[in-house]
Amino acid sequence: MKKPVPILRGEHYYLRRRVPSRYASVDTRGFVQHCLFTDSFETAQRKATEMWAQMIEAWEAKLDGQNAEGDSRMAAARRLAHRRGYRYLDAPEVARLPIEEILQRIESALDKRGRLDMKEAEAALGLVPAPTMTVQQAFDEFYKVAGDRLVGKSADQLRRHRAPRLKATRNFIAAVGNKQLADVTTDDMFTFRAAWLERVAAGKVKAESANKDFIYLGSMWRAVAQAKGIPLRFETDGLALSASKGKKATRPPFSDDWIRDKLLAPGALDGLNTEARTILLAMVNTGVRPSEIAGLLPGEIRLDGKVPHILIQPNALRHLKNRHSERYVPLTGISLEAIRALPGGFPTYAQKSATLSATVNKFLTENGLLETDDHSMYSLRHAFEDRMLTAGIDERIRRDILGHGLKRERYGKGGDMEYVHSLLAAIAL
């Protein structure tokens, strides 16, 4: 394509250029004439190229809009609006703008003869119909538009991310129906709330389960609506149910005597497969989450040097729970002894932490190794925290070891590795 030619007319240079045939369907009338607002030929040459590129982009956006349907048409209108220097808003939002801005948008939709350019009007005045999308389709679309939230998650973590959101979607459809997302109203949300309230009142579920559904749906739908230009009609104020009465359920810790006399008794864990048994024993003196141990790569199991330890960090197999979870944990006692037998990691459970928990808890239950019915594999994490607390280990070190946040600014390293190792060695089983 030849460069545009600036020509002098009066005191200003103008851009004059024959339009390529592929833009014939756009109202260009064969030539483009646009004031470059300068009487300098050098400035005109530079601005001509920039102006031509901007016009080409705008025409491409218009052509996209002519040939597209649904969300493609919306995307074309948004691109054209951006080229014109304003944000795309749907018509009701445009109507709420200050009158001066509304008039500017209307003026931008008129051509030089004062005729309405419909593609410009769609972009400036928000006239493109919102894409149609049902509640079920919104769930599928969420995993396309919110991919950045899933970066680094393993297949198992992705499955666990999807499951509660899919359940929330199905629960809504069962109570209200598979409505168009743009048609969901505040009344619909409270109809959904009433269905949950009935189940909570009957003692079938806890209020927290309902509130999670409200949170998951609101988060998904807003992300999809923002990406696709779908106006939402519902509010969520007052939707949450009051928390269920009673003490919040937490896993109790194993007592030290139970761990010594039952779990670590000779032959007690022989019926458990090697990887699962090693992970269980590794928890005893580290308090590390089962999924974090299962996801260790060989290079993160460091048994040489003065302080044998494991390094918990994001890797190809897992996404950490939060930023505080990245840490090192010294290995001591039975935990060090167990991991020495499997320095290459745990491929069976690396991306199947739910299977790991189910396997271990089933074994512990069937073999009478749970201190009470409320105990589980995870109780070893609570037991280790209690042991550190009883030994008087500083809160900063306890939180660093367990991967918990600290309710104040972190200063320094939190203790030399050898020092931390000596503290944990003193309480090792």
Protein Blocks (a to p, Z undefined) as FASTA:
>chain_A
ZZdddddehjbccddddddfklmmpcgkopacddehiabfklmmmmmmmmmmmmmmmmmm
mmmmmmpghjllmmmmmmmmmmnopacddfklmmmpcfklmmmmmmmmpcfkopacfklm
mmmnopaccddddfklmmmmmmmmmmmmmgoiafklmmmmmmmmmmmmmmmmmmnopcdf
klpcfklmmmmmmmmmmmmmnopacfklmmmmmmmmmmmmmmmmmmnopacfbdfehkac
cddedjddddddddfklmmmmmmgghklmmpcfklmmmmmmmmmnopafklmmmpcfklm
cfedjbdcddddddfkbccfblklgccdddehjllmmmmmmmnbjfklmmmmklmmmmmm
mmmmmnopafblkbcfklmmmmmmmmmmmnopafklmmmmnopacfbdcehjhpafklmm
mmmmmmcZZ
